[in-house]
Amino acid sequence: MNKKGFTLAELLGVLVVLALISMIAIPAVANIIKDYKNQACEIQLKYVIEAGKSWAAENLNKLPSESGKYTDVTIADLIKYGYLDEDLVNPKTKHTFDSSFVVRISKNGKVFDYTIYDDGEKLTININNYCKN
């Protein structure tokens, strides 16, 4: 007698194997996606800093002349003058950057420091933590 098809036990065995594979694969893929999103976020924030540096290089007369002083450049200004793309999205909130997101250029001795502030929260020190939230 030739039977065609699979027995219930064989089908259940296949389902168990597929379930085990998915239990291993899905979290691994999810972690890879999360890591790539975090890296994209960090790169985007560094891009904002570079835009602030470009703005500063072309606007030396607007930079602070004394140590301890600072100048804020809004994302709107960086977009308006062509240093950033208009469709730049805040990687944390998934919304377009607004005017609360600024690059603060402060004079520290003979050098300038560039810091990102989002609604008054300093980000440069913890860009990695900002992206992981």
C-alpha positions as CSV (number, residue, x, y, z in Angstrom):
1,M,0.0,0.0,0.0
2,N,1.5,3.4,-1.1
3,K,0.4,6.3,1.0
4,K,0.9,9.8,-0.3
5,G,1.5,12.8,2.0
6,F,2.8,13.3,5.4
7,T,1.7,12.0,8.8
8,L,0.6,14.4,11.5
9,A,3.8,13.6,13.4
10,E,6.0,14.5,10.5
11,L,4.1,17.8,10.0
12,L,4.4,18.7,13.7
13,G,8.1,17.9,13.5
14,V,8.6,20.3,10.6
15,L,6.6,23.0,12.4
16,V,8.7,22.6,15.6
17,V,11.9,22.9,13.5
18,L,10.6,26.0,11.8
19,A,9.6,27.5,15.1
20,L,13.1,26.9,16.6
21,I,14.7,28.5,13.5
22,S,12.4,31.5,13.8
23,M,13.1,31.9,17.5
24,I,16.8,32.2,16.7
25,A,16.6,34.2,13.5
26,I,14.0,36.9,14.3
27,P,15.8,38.4,17.3
28,A,19.1,38.3,15.5
29,V,17.6,40.1,12.5
30,A,15.8,42.6,14.8
31,N,19.1,43.4,16.5
32,I,20.9,43.9,13.2
33,I,18.2,46.3,12.1
34,K,18.3,48.2,15.4
35,D,22.1,48.5,15.1
36,Y,21.9,49.9,11.6
37,K,19.3,52.4,12.6
38,N,21.5,53.6,15.5
39,Q,24.5,53.9,13.1
40,A,22.4,55.9,10.7
41,C,21.3,58.2,13.5
42,E,24.8,58.8,14.7
43,I,25.9,59.6,11.1
44,Q,23.1,62.0,10.6
45,L,23.9,63.9,13.8
46,K,27.5,64.1,12.8
47,Y,26.3,65.4,9.4
48,V,24.5,68.2,11.3
49,I,27.7,69.1,13.2
50,E,29.6,69.2,9.8
51,A,27.0,71.5,8.4
52,G,27.5,73.8,11.5
53,K,31.3,73.8,10.8
54,S,30.7,74.7,7.2
55,W,28.4,77.5,8.2
56,A,31.0,78.8,10.7
57,A,33.8,78.7,8.1
58,E,31.8,81.0,5.9
59,N,30.5,83.2,8.7
60,L,33.5,84.0,10.7
61,N,32.2,87.5,11.6
62,K,29.2,85.9,13.4
63,L,31.3,83.7,15.6
64,P,32.0,84.6,19.2
65,S,35.2,86.5,19.7
66,E,35.7,85.7,23.4
67,S,36.3,82.5,25.2
68,G,33.1,81.2,26.9
69,K,30.7,82.9,24.5
70,Y,28.7,81.1,21.9
71,T,26.5,81.4,18.7
72,D,23.6,79.2,18.0
73,V,22.7,78.2,14.5
74,T,19.3,76.7,14.0
75,I,18.6,73.8,11.7
76,A,16.2,76.2,9.8
77,D,19.2,78.5,9.1
78,L,21.4,75.6,8.0
79,I,18.7,74.4,5.6
80,K,17.9,78.0,4.4
81,Y,21.5,78.6,3.4
82,G,22.0,75.2,1.8
83,Y,24.2,73.4,4.4
84,L,21.5,70.8,5.1
85,D,18.8,69.1,3.0
86,E,15.2,70.2,3.6
87,D,14.0,66.6,4.1
88,L,16.4,65.9,7.0
89,V,14.5,64.0,9.6
90,N,15.3,63.8,13.3
91,P,16.4,60.2,13.8
92,K,14.9,60.1,17.3
93,T,11.5,61.6,16.8
94,K,11.1,60.6,13.1
95,H,9.9,64.2,12.4
96,T,11.5,66.9,10.4
97,F,14.0,68.9,12.4
98,D,12.5,72.0,13.9
99,S,13.9,75.2,15.3
100,S,14.6,73.7,18.7
101,F,17.4,71.7,17.2
102,V,20.5,73.9,17.0
103,V,24.3,73.7,16.6
104,R,26.0,75.7,19.3
105,I,29.4,77.1,18.3
106,S,31.3,78.1,21.4
107,K,34.8,79.6,21.7
108,N,37.1,77.6,23.9
109,G,40.5,79.4,24.0
110,K,41.7,79.5,20.4
111,V,39.3,76.7,19.1
112,F,35.6,76.4,18.5
113,D,33.5,73.6,20.0
114,Y,30.4,72.4,18.1
115,T,27.5,71.0,20.2
116,I,24.1,69.9,19.1
117,Y,21.2,70.9,21.3
118,D,17.7,69.6,21.0
119,D,15.2,71.6,22.9
120,G,17.9,72.7,25.4
121,E,19.3,69.2,25.8
122,K,23.0,68.8,25.0
123,L,23.6,65.9,22.6
124,T,27.2,65.9,21.5
125,I,28.5,64.1,24.6
126,N,25.9,61.4,24.3
127,I,25.1,61.1,20.6
128,N,25.2,57.3,21.0
129,N,22.8,57.3,23.9
130,Y,20.5,59.8,22.0
131,C,20.3,57.4,19.1
132,K,19.6,54.3,21.2
133,N,16.5,55.7,22.9
